[in-house]
Amino acid sequence: MAKRIIISGGGTGGHIFPAVSIANALKRLAPNIKILFVGANGRMEMDKVPAAGYEIVGLDIQGINRKSLWKNLSLPIKLLKSLNKARQIIRDFKPDVAVGVGGYASGPLLHTAGKMGVPCLIQEQNSYAGITNKRLGSKVAKICVAFEGMDKFFPKDKILFTGNPIRRESVAIQNKRFEAAELLSLSPHKKTILLTGGSLGARTLNECMQQGLDRLAGADVQLVWQCGSYYYEELKRAVAGKYEEGIKLTAFLHRMDLAYAAADIIIARAGAGTIAELCAVGKPVILVPSPNVAEDHQTKNAKALVDKNAALMISDAEAPRKLVDAALSLLKDETQCKVLRTNIAKLAILDADEVIAREVLKLAGDEKQG
């Protein structure tokens, strides 16, 4: 009989893309498997998951709003409603295993699944565990992690080091530089910077690039600039006419493989999913951790690479003064580029999705995975 798996979580691309990767791996390993996603209403998973070909059900849940306490007044009611709906989803779907990837929805869903006797697995992407996963850690059967030293958050006997799942199609960059240059309207012979602020864009990175456009143009450097839909129209006006040549400005990169293939160096935030892809791509990286994340976990993620001489890091506060100059300096320093390329490639884990999927199938009682 086909196994039935619930995958829960989301909120950002950093949670959604690994979840979809795990689902795809489950499908490869067990083609008849039934998969249902559970997300949070109004969050991006409600669009991204159906686009990947999977069914999703939404819970009316939110996180704690630290900036506006009055917005938390409805939280207990939403939590109660979400727990009730999670119970109904589990009764209807009858999962063999529940998988949590972090994000608002995974808390109520996995808490309820555990109470109803469903084996649970969580996948923690970051080097500093999120609040939902920390609370669930003692109750689940298995915890898949991507960084060393996670036993300070979770019971050691439940931890499995797997790395983070990556979008395999996004890191398949071999022999694509000329194709990338053609499709992005760039020269394959000029030095190229890729700047990616994640699925939502990043204000600091966008402002740094906007202020540094004259210096980039003067250095004859090309820029692939993923700015996020919120910033796109404003930046499109800023580059119109004066800077259009040599700049590929886009709200969202649908072909990350081509963007990575075109790049000589990459500037990015330090989300765990991004870092996993950057290791697989194996190019010199400057990380600018977002300060707007719980427990400053992106800085901890970045330091894990910096400590291995596998990336450079510039803080968000220092970026306006340092980022563009650091990028131009790195582009000229082939010795440092070679060191960074070599060291970051050593950290790549290409099959995390299948390793996690096999653990899920073991919990589901699939004897072939034992």
Buried (B, 14 or more C-beta within 10 A) or exposed (E): EEBBBBBBBBBBBBBBBBBBBBBBBBBEBBEEBBBBBBBBBEBBBBEBBEEBEBEBBBBBBBBEEEEEEEEBEEBEEBBEBBBEBBBEBBEEBEBBBBBBBBBBBBBBBBBBBBEBEBBBBBBBBBBBBBEBBBEBBEBBBBBBBBBEEBEEBBEEEBBEEBBBBBBBEBBBBEEBBEBBBEBBEBBBEEBBBBBBBBBBBBBBBBBBBBEBBEEBBEBEBBBBBBBBEEBBEEBBEBBEEEBEEBBBBBBBBEBBBBBBBBBBBBBBBBBBBBBBBBBBBBBBBBBBBBEEBBEEBBBBBBBBBBEEEBBBBBBBEEBBEBBBEBBBEBBEEEEBBEBBBEBBBEBBBBBBBBBBBBBBBBBBEBEEBE
